[in-house]
Amino acid sequence: MKTPQLESFSAGYWLADDVQVDTYDGEIALMDETLYRKLVALIGEPITGLIDSLHYEFQPTRSVLTGRVAVPTKNHRGSGSRTLLLQK
């Protein structure tokens, strides 16, 4: 996986538009382990993101597809693409 491209979105956030956001039937926010390590090298820990007006602290895992994050379905109804903003 290539290094994620982060674009300054606002004073407090970077836009990670090349990261795909999925939902799943769990309780915590998960991030592909390789993506997590690369983001830690760029911005440090914790990796905190904003999706659909909700903040999540991501946990690394091997159970999410490469270059993706997964957030609880119960917090995100409806379909469509979601944008990941990462807290600076």
C-alpha positions, 0 to 999 in steps of 0.5 A: 500500500502506498502512503496515504495522501493527506490534504489540508481540509481546515485548521483542525483536519486533513482530508484522507480522500484515498481511504475508503470507509466501510461499515460493519456490525462492531462497536469500535472504529478499525483501520487497516494495520498497514495504513495505521502504521503509515499514518502514525509515521505521518501524524502520530498517535492517536489516529482520530478521525471524523466521519459523518460528524462523529469522531472515532479513535481508530484501532489497527487490525488485520481484519479490515481490507488494505487502505480502508477503515471500518466504523459501526453500522449503527452510527451510519445509516444509508448508503453512499460514500463517506469521507474520512477527515483526520484530526491534526 
